């Protein structure tokens, strides 16, 4: 068991870490939202493709949302990191 009085290691606060964590969390959130969207949408199961084509359509919807949210999160974090805040009053 860990000693609660032990010093906790702090997370690195560099730009790459902040952008990477924003990208990762945004991708996860986008994939979850894409899964919800794919669940609520009407994806047809064709006889030629079977269930695998329906699964691929769901994965495509999830990937689209993950890419959109991931790029937005990374762009926000990059802008946040690039603007210095130490000179603001």
Secondary structure per residue as TSV (DSSP state, phi and psi in degrees):
chain	resnum	aa	ss	phi	psi
A	1	X	-	360.0	141.8
A	2	X	-	-80.3	141.4
A	3	X	-	-73.6	126.1
A	4	X	T	-71.8	-18.7
A	5	X	T	-88.2	-2.8
A	6	X	S	-69.5	144.0
A	7	X	-	-65.1	133.4
A	8	X	-	-89.3	134.6
A	9	X	-	-71.1	132.5
A	10	X	-	-84.0	151.7
A	11	X	-	-72.1	148.1
A	12	X	-	-65.5	144.5
A	13	X	-	-114.0	28.6
A	14	X	S	-84.4	169.0
A	15	X	H	-65.4	-40.9
A	16	X	H	-64.3	-41.0
A	17	X	H	-64.4	-44.5
A	18	X	H	-66.4	-41.9
A	19	X	H	-67.8	-40.6
A	20	X	H	-63.7	-42.1
A	21	X	H	-69.9	-35.6
A	22	X	H	-66.5	-40.5
A	23	X	H	-63.2	-47.2
A	24	X	H	-64.3	-47.3
A	25	X	H	-67.8	-34.3
A	26	X	H	-69.5	-36.8
A	27	X	H	-64.4	-43.3
A	28	X	H	-63.8	-43.9
A	29	X	H	-64.9	-40.6
A	30	X	H	-65.6	-39.9
A	31	X	H	-65.7	-38.3
A	32	X	H	-65.7	-43.6
A	33	X	H	-65.5	-37.2
A	34	X	H	-64.3	-35.7
A	35	X	H	-66.1	-39.4
A	36	X	H	-65.1	-44.3
A	37	X	H	-61.7	-43.6
A	38	X	H	-66.9	-33.2
A	39	X	H	-68.2	-39.1
A	40	X	H	-82.7	-15.8
A	41	X	S	-85.6	166.9
A	42	X	-	-99.6	93.1
A	43	X	-	-96.7	120.0
A	44	X	-	-79.7	138.2
A	45	X	-	-99.2	111.3
A	46	X	-	-87.6	154.9
A	47	X	T	-70.4	-32.0
A	48	X	T	-68.5	-44.7
A	49	X	T	-89.2	-25.7
A	50	X	H	68.5	-156.6
A	51	X	H	-71.8	-24.9
A	52	X	H	-66.6	-34.8
A	53	X	H	-69.7	-34.4
A	54	X	H	-67.0	-40.7
A	55	X	H	-63.0	-41.0
A	56	X	H	-64.6	-35.6
A	57	X	H	-66.8	-39.4
A	58	X	H	-64.9	-44.5
A	59	X	H	-63.5	-35.8
A	60	X	H	-65.5	-43.0
A	61	X	H	-62.8	-43.9
A	62	X	H	-62.3	-41.2
A	63	X	H	-66.2	-38.5
A	64	X	H	-62.4	-46.4
A	65	X	H	-67.2	-39.6
A	66	X	H	-63.8	-41.3
A	67	X	H	-66.7	-40.9
A	68	X	H	-65.0	-49.6
A	69	X	H	-67.7	-37.6
A	70	X	H	-63.7	-43.2
A	71	X	H	-68.3	-37.1
A	72	X	H	-66.6	-42.3
A	73	X	H	-65.5	-41.3
A	74	X	H	-67.4	-39.7
A	75	X	H	-65.2	-41.3
A	76	X	H	-63.3	-45.6
A	77	X	H	-66.3	-38.2
A	78	X	H	-64.5	-40.8
A	79	X	H	-66.2	-38.8
A	80	X	H	-66.1	-38.8
A	81	X	H	-73.8	-35.9
A	82	X	H	-77.5	-19.2
A	83	X	S	-94.0	115.8
A	84	X	-	-71.2	135.9
A	85	X	-	-108.4	0.1
A	86	X	T	-77.8	-12.5
A	87	X	T	-98.2	-1.9
A	88	X	-	-76.3	145.9
A	89	X	-	-71.8	360.0
